[in-house]
């Protein structure tokens, strides 16, 4: 049984910002899920779709509370339309993700073309024994070391988008990152405790001949 969303006072601006951030992430995850036939990414999209539904409900509640007269109602039309657009984007991303969840697949030619893209998205869970546990994102320097940018962290039911460098990674966190094929593989191994140390970039040193 789904949890009922109850009214709570939330800034309309913060709701709109979270809707925009979440739907943008959903689109990225949905396309990556299809192109790389990734079930975990597809499942994350469906979870986010539920979150967008909750955010839209909260937006409608807070908008209704804010309306006191005809002028207020006119001013809120644009905000309500933005909520509707976000909902439509969310639904579209969910439909894309369902291509993977239903095992429908995509045209092999499209898959072949997108295997050449330079960036991928990965979703990986931090398991016991991972060197990532207890470390701040900024200290790990994942983007500099393995070419992966952590764009979101799922912590239980909470989704933390654009996490700050001071964010401490916890065991059971689900990391969502964007980067190269090699970086994606290394992040997954780090999270699963298969790599015991964050790899450092290899620098080529050329000898100088006098």
C-alpha positions in Angstrom: 0.0 0.0 0.0 1.4 3.4 -1.0 2.1 5.9 1.6 -0.4 8.8 1.6 1.2 12.2 0.9 0.1 14.7 3.5 0.4 18.5 3.3 3.5 20.1 4.7 4.7 23.7 4.1 7.5 23.6 1.5 8.9 26.5 -0.6 7.3 26.4 -4.1 10.7 27.4 -5.5 12.4 24.4 -3.8 9.8 22.1 -5.1 10.2 23.3 -8.6 14.0 23.1 -8.4 13.8 19.5 -7.1 11.3 18.6 -9.9 13.6 20.0 -12.5 16.7 18.2 -11.1 14.9 14.9 -10.6 13.3 14.8 -14.1 16.7 15.7 -15.7 18.3 12.8 -13.9 15.5 10.5 -14.9 16.0 11.3 -18.6 19.7 10.5 -18.3 19.1 7.3 -16.4 16.3 6.2 -18.8 18.3 6.6 -21.9 21.4 4.9 -20.4 19.2 2.0 -19.2 17.9 1.4 -22.7 21.2 1.9 -24.5 23.1 -0.4 -22.1 20.2 -2.7 -21.2 20.8 -1.9 -17.5 18.0 -3.2 -15.3 19.2 -1.3 -12.2 19.1 2.0 -13.9 15.6 1.3 -15.2 14.4 0.4 -11.7 15.9 3.6 -10.4 13.9 5.6 -13.0 10.7 3.9 -11.8 11.5 4.9 -8.2 12.2 8.5 -9.2 8.9 8.5 -11.1 7.1 7.9 -7.8 9.1 10.7 -6.2 8.0 13.1 -9.0 4.4 12.2 -8.3 4.9 13.1 -4.6 6.6 16.3 -5.5 3.8 17.3 -7.8 1.2 16.6 -5.1 3.1 18.7 -2.6 3.4 21.5 -5.3 -0.4 21.4 -5.8 -1.1 21.5 -2.1 1.3 24.4 -1.4 0.0 26.3 -4.5 -3.6 25.9 -3.3 -2.7 27.2 0.2 -1.0 30.2 -1.4 -4.0 31.2 -3.5 -6.2 33.8 -1.7 -7.8 35.7 -4.6 -8.2 35.9 -8.3 -4.9 37.6 -8.8 -3.0 34.9 -6.8 -4.8 32.3 -9.0 -3.6 33.9 -12.2 0.0 34.1 -10.8 0.0 30.4 -10.0 -1.1 29.2 -13.4 2.5 29.2 -14.7 3.7 27.3 -11.6 1.0 24.6 -12.1 1.9 24.3 -15.7 5.6 23.7 -14.8 4.5 20.9 -12.5 2.4 19.4 -15.3 5.4 19.5 -17.7 7.7 17.9 -15.1 5.1 15.1 -14.6 4.9 14.5 -18.4 8.7 14.3 -18.6 8.7 11.8 -15.7 6.0 9.7 -17.4 8.0 9.6 -20.6 11.2 8.6 -18.9 9.2 5.8 -17.1 8.0 4.5 -20.4 11.5 4.5 -21.8 12.7 2.6 -18.7 9.9 0.1 -19.1 11.5 -1.0 -22.5 14.3 -2.5 -20.4 12.1 -3.9 -17.6 9.8 -5.6 -20.1 12.7 -7.0 -22.1 11.7 -5.4 -25.3 15.2 -4.3 -26.3 16.3 -1.7 -28.9 17.5 -1.9 -32.5 21.0 -3.4 -32.5 22.2 -0.7 -34.8 21.3 2.0 -32.2 23.0 0.0 -29.5 26.1 -0.3 -31.6 26.3 3.4 -32.2 25.9 4.2 -28.6 28.6 1.8 -27.5 30.9 4.5 -28.8 29.7 7.2 -26.5 32.4 8.5 -24.2 30.2 8.7 -21.1 28.1 6.2 -19.3 25.9 6.3 -16.2 26.4 3.7 -13.4 24.3 2.8 -10.4 26.1 0.9 -7.7 25.6 0.0 -4.0 28.2 0.5 -1.4 28.8 -2.9 0.3 30.4 -3.8 3.6 34.2 -3.4 3.4 34.2 -0.8 0.7 37.0 1.8 0.9 34.4 4.4 0.0 32.5 4.0 3.3 33.1 6.9 5.7 35.0 9.0 3.2 34.0 12.5 1.9 33.4 12.8 -1.8 35.8 15.7 -2.0 38.6 13.7 -0.4 38.1 10.7 -2.7 38.5 12.9 -5.8 36.8 10.4 -7.9 36.4 12.6 -10.9 40.1 13.4 -11.0 41.3 9.9 -10.2 38.9 7.6 -12.2 36.9 10.1 -14.3 33.6 9.6 -12.5 31.3 12.4 -11.3 28.8 11.3 -8.6 25.6 13.0 -9.7 23.3 11.5 -7.1 23.2 9.3 -4.0 20.2 7.3 -2.9 20.1 6.8 0.8 17.1 4.8 1.7 14.1 6.6 0.4 16.0 9.9 0.1 17.6 11.0 -3.1 20.5 13.4 -2.8 21.2 15.1 -6.1 24.4 17.0 -6.9 26.0 15.9 -3.6 28.5 18.3 -2.1 32.2 17.5 -1.6 31.7 17.3 2.2 29.1 14.5 1.7 30.2 11.4 3.6 29.5 8.1 1.8 27.8 5.5 4.0 27.5 1.8 3.7 24.3 0.8 1.7 24.3 4.1 -0.1 23.5 3.8 -3.8 25.9 5.9 -5.9 24.8 7.2 -9.3 27.8 8.4 -11.3 28.6 9.6 -14.8 31.9 8.9 -16.6 34.0 6.7 -18.9 33.6 2.9 -19.3 36.8 2.3 -17.3 35.7 4.8 -14.6 32.3 3.1 -14.4 33.9 -0.3 -13.9 36.3 1.0 -11.3 33.6 2.8 -9.3 31.5 -0.4 -9.3 34.5 -2.4 -8.0 35.3 0.2 -5.3 31.7 0.1 -4.1 31.6 -3.7 -4.0 35.0 -3.9 -2.1 36.6 -5.6 -5.1 39.1 -2.7 -5.3 40.8 -1.8 -2.0 42.2 1.5 -3.1 41.1 4.4 -5.3 43.2 4.1 -8.5 45.4 7.1 -9.3 45.6 8.5 -12.9 48.7 7.3 -14.7 50.9 10.1 -15.9 53.2 9.5 -18.9 56.7 10.9 -18.3 58.7 11.5 -21.4 62.4 11.6 -21.2 64.1 14.8 -22.3 67.1 14.4 -24.5 69.7 17.2 -24.4 
